[in-house]
């Protein structure tokens, strides 16, 4: 018979899980720009203190200069990257009608091979496969046109959300400047408003959460950078068109949980095999192997066991996030589960024994 402490722990876990869900679902979209602003202000804190102590610069001016420098570096890098990507994307959009037309014979060749395979199978299995192939390609007719319409609809949606994106960016920038200037006052208010015992627990917990989240984020950025460099170099050697754009898209897909570089590279290689471009297809397969092996070799060292979750909990967080929030939930929920694990491990709420 489970003890009372067991049921108390279960209720606490359920309450905490419900709190995390409500926070992620309703509060996080509203508070996200302020969290980003707080992260920027904390990132600028050491340079700000250096200017205050060594240069005797007033706090508001030091905060403004350091935050401005951080955003200058960030937006400068994004500007040059977007300039390169936009030139490749514009060229790709101009080539889309021709690329869509080239897909038609490719699909016809694939359909012919699948029907040939169905003809070699026993009657019951072959008839079912043949009907499935006919239905699939009937549904997929005009794929190129549908792809073009989908991309155009997506671009229209992005343009429609541009005012929200501008408001989000402005809020992030303003909150970064304000929070950086008021950070000592905020800390002083917390010391007065929160009990010393609670404050000590919060500081300890915040240190663990910051170390965990910071370690995970640094590891992911390093892995993404290495993957991008490998893919970009490989695509340049294969003389693929739009290598930077393709490498960036594949890197972003690879960063998503469950997905990997093979999500794009393997179908791309199969399509090239069907078109008779065997050399480039083999190159993409080799590139996939190089990217996958490098990630498998580096991820345990960069991420570390202390940052990860139990595989079952990771799968549960992925599935729950996808069902509740879509693809974005597959990113948010594992991170939330990782933070919740750290909070639980260092909260002192675990049942004794």
Number of C-alpha atoms within 10 A of each C-alpha: 4 6 7 10 13 14 12 14 14 14 12 15 16 12 12 15 15 12 12 18 17 12 14 19 14 10 12 15 10 13 13 15 21 19 15 16 24 20 15 22 26 17 15 22 19 12 16 26 17 13 19 17 11 8 11 11 15 14 18 15 14 23 28 18 16 22 27 16 13 15 14 12 12 11 13 12 12 12 12 11 13 15 12 14 18 13 12 17 16 11 13 15 14 10 11 17 14 11 14 16 14 13 16 15 12 15 18 12 14 17 17 13 13 15 19 13 13 19 15 10 13 9 11 8 12 17 15 11 18 19 12 13 18 14 12 12 15 10 10 12 13 14 16 19 14 13 14 16 12 12 14 13 12 12 12 12 11 12 12 11 11 12 11 11 13 11 12 15 14 13 16 20 19 14 20 28 21 18 20 28 22 16 17 12 11 12 11 11 11 13 14 10 10 12 11 12 8 11 15 13 15 16 11 14 18 15 12 17 19 14 14 19 18 13 16 20 14 13 20 16 12 16 21 19 14 17 25 22 17 19 25 23 16 21 21 15 12 16 11 14 13 18 20 21 20 20 22 19 14 23 24 15 17 23 17 14 14 11 13 19 23 20 14 17 20 15 14 15 22 17 18 18 15 16 17 11 13 15 12 19 23 15 16 26 18 14 22 23 15 15 23 16 12 15 18 10 10 15 15 12 10 17 19 14 10 11 18 17 16 10 9 9 13 19 16 15 23 24 18 16 21 17 12 14 16 13 15 13 21 23 18 17 24 23 20 19 20 24 19 17 16 21 18 16 13 17 13 10 13 16 12 7 4
